[in-house]
Amino acid sequence: MTDISSRNPDWWRQAVIYQVYPRSFADADGDGLGDIRGITERLTHLSALGVDALWLSPFYPSELADGGYDVADYRDIDPRLGTLDDFDAMVAEAHRLGLKVIVDIVPNHTSHQHPWFQEALRAGPGSAARDRYVFRPGRGAHGELPPTDWQSVFGGSAWRRVADGDWYLHLFAPQQPDLDWDNEDVRADFRTTLRFWSDRGVDGFRIDVAHALAKDLTEPLRDVGDIGATGERALERVPPGSHPYWDRDEVHEIYRDWRKIFDAYTPPRTAVAEAWVPGPRRALYARPDELGQAFNFEYLEAPWDADELRRVITDSLATARAAGASATWVLSNHDVIRHASRLMLPPGTDDNAWLLSGGQAPAVDAAAGLRRARAAALLMLALPGSSYVYQGEELGLPEVADLPAAVLQDPVWEQTGQLRKGRDGCRVPLPWTTTGPSYGFGPGAAWLPQPAAFAGYAVEAQAGTAGSTLELYRTALRLRRKLLDGETLSWAPDVPPGVLHFARSEGWRCVANLSGAPVPLPPGEILLTSGPLSENATVLPPDTTAWLGA
């Protein structure tokens, strides 16, 4: 059985990590925003759930231009969320409960409120302060045009002009100026940041936009033209490592430098890359002398189709093996539609159009979505490697697609001229109780409104209730800890169409029926199923997963 204790430096290889979006987890002080003390007070939920670690999305000082990913100070806590003393108390309580703590690091850009950027604005063109960022003169007779055609991920030009005529690069929101990682001040400051949190007991780091730090800033800067600005499709149109600002080969030297810091601690600090790059390139970030692990977004993006999922699983395991890493599996996170809704959308559905319709075109059958989400969860938790669980998926929460425009917070909404609704629907605060102004999230209203249906999903409604999604997760994680051994699987031959069937070490098996009809259930002791079986338990219903003993 895999040892995930503090004595095991490889605890992360098959861990279950629970993502906490701090502003939406629990509000202890009643201001409507989740906070650090709220997390501490609810850590027993994670302990009872059976996860191995919690990963905190950014909690740093921020004006929330991008949900906290616009960081004004990398070595402090946003005062609305608490203090460093609160953070230390949270880490201590997590460790007392046997939970590891992973924090988000956002190295591609700072907030425009960061002292460095404010200094750069005051210092003017050609100054050393501006060298920490990517400032350039504009094109055109009077510098009135952006330096290149580079586009922001959130829409529009990736360049913003300042009062003295210079332009600065922001691959995301204008409030998030990109750092220049060729600058030694930048590199040294992040080394200090990694040590700061490691010294406070943090066990690992999730690296935001890990594939964007290195950029080709040789003059003249080159346009991307028809290469495209965002996503893996852009990378498929150029030789590997040669895009002007995504996934450049030079980025790996940065992470090799960071690995020296991680390995100076006992046990070594872990890291995982958020790198939206094709599988073979993702393996580079996961090498043991770099970050050690990288998120597998092919799995998250795969349709509910047995053949496609088998291909993605096989390829993902091979990619991780080639890097000497373990695979990672993700169904939901703070940036995507929750999978209880997403997996029910017909193939080819435009996610944004669905959100703009308030979730009505097409309408999603909530009961069917929950059944499929439970099956997907049991399938994911049976796979070799680390599973990342997004807060609320253990409750079966659906996407809140009908948030009115007046409450939207995601900068995508305004930056695209209200053409893309954004990510607020997966960030609605959690329901803990069946009553109250925010269903136990806090003593008052929450920063995003929760639908009345959240009462039925609340922890209070599900804890101890046989057959609930929360109890399914608790049982699955308890069983998984006992069953887990080795990092391989073997596919069963001759399975019915639409079925995934594989064996893990010691002979336990996972069978998932993704077809639209019942299929025969293979013989073996039934350990757990994602939904009810027929009376004689000889068939596996559609959208149902079973774990079987040897």
Secondary structure as GFF3:
##gff-version 3
##sequence-region A 1 550
A	DSSP	three_ten_helix	11	14	.	.	.	ID=ss1
A	DSSP	beta_strand	16	20	.	.	.	ID=ss2
A	DSSP	three_ten_helix	22	24	.	.	.	ID=ss3
A	DSSP	alpha_helix	36	41	.	.	.	ID=ss4
A	DSSP	alpha_helix	43	49	.	.	.	ID=ss5
A	DSSP	beta_strand	53	56	.	.	.	ID=ss6
A	DSSP	alpha_helix	84	96	.	.	.	ID=ss7
A	DSSP	beta_strand	100	105	.	.	.	ID=ss8
A	DSSP	alpha_helix	115	123	.	.	.	ID=ss9
A	DSSP	three_ten_helix	130	132	.	.	.	ID=ss10
A	DSSP	beta_strand	135	136	.	.	.	ID=ss11
A	DSSP	beta_strand	159	161	.	.	.	ID=ss12
A	DSSP	beta_strand	167	169	.	.	.	ID=ss13
A	DSSP	alpha_helix	184	199	.	.	.	ID=ss14
A	DSSP	beta_strand	204	207	.	.	.	ID=ss15
A	DSSP	three_ten_helix	225	227	.	.	.	ID=ss16
A	DSSP	alpha_helix	231	235	.	.	.	ID=ss17
A	DSSP	alpha_helix	251	262	.	.	.	ID=ss18
A	DSSP	beta_strand	270	273	.	.	.	ID=ss19
A	DSSP	alpha_helix	279	285	.	.	.	ID=ss20
A	DSSP	alpha_helix	297	301	.	.	.	ID=ss21
A	DSSP	alpha_helix	306	323	.	.	.	ID=ss22
A	DSSP	beta_strand	328	330	.	.	.	ID=ss23
A	DSSP	alpha_helix	339	342	.	.	.	ID=ss24
A	DSSP	alpha_helix	351	356	.	.	.	ID=ss25
A	DSSP	alpha_helix	366	382	.	.	.	ID=ss26
A	DSSP	beta_strand	386	390	.	.	.	ID=ss27
A	DSSP	three_ten_helix	393	395	.	.	.	ID=ss28
A	DSSP	three_ten_helix	405	407	.	.	.	ID=ss29
A	DSSP	alpha_helix	411	415	.	.	.	ID=ss30
A	DSSP	three_ten_helix	424	426	.	.	.	ID=ss31
A	DSSP	alpha_helix	454	457	.	.	.	ID=ss32
A	DSSP	alpha_helix	459	462	.	.	.	ID=ss33
A	DSSP	alpha_helix	469	483	.	.	.	ID=ss34
A	DSSP	beta_strand	490	491	.	.	.	ID=ss35
A	DSSP	beta_strand	499	503	.	.	.	ID=ss36
A	DSSP	three_ten_helix	505	507	.	.	.	ID=ss37
A	DSSP	beta_strand	509	513	.	.	.	ID=ss38
A	DSSP	beta_strand	519	520	.	.	.	ID=ss39
A	DSSP	beta_strand	526	529	.	.	.	ID=ss40
A	DSSP	beta_strand	539	540	.	.	.	ID=ss41
A	DSSP	beta_strand	544	548	.	.	.	ID=ss42
###
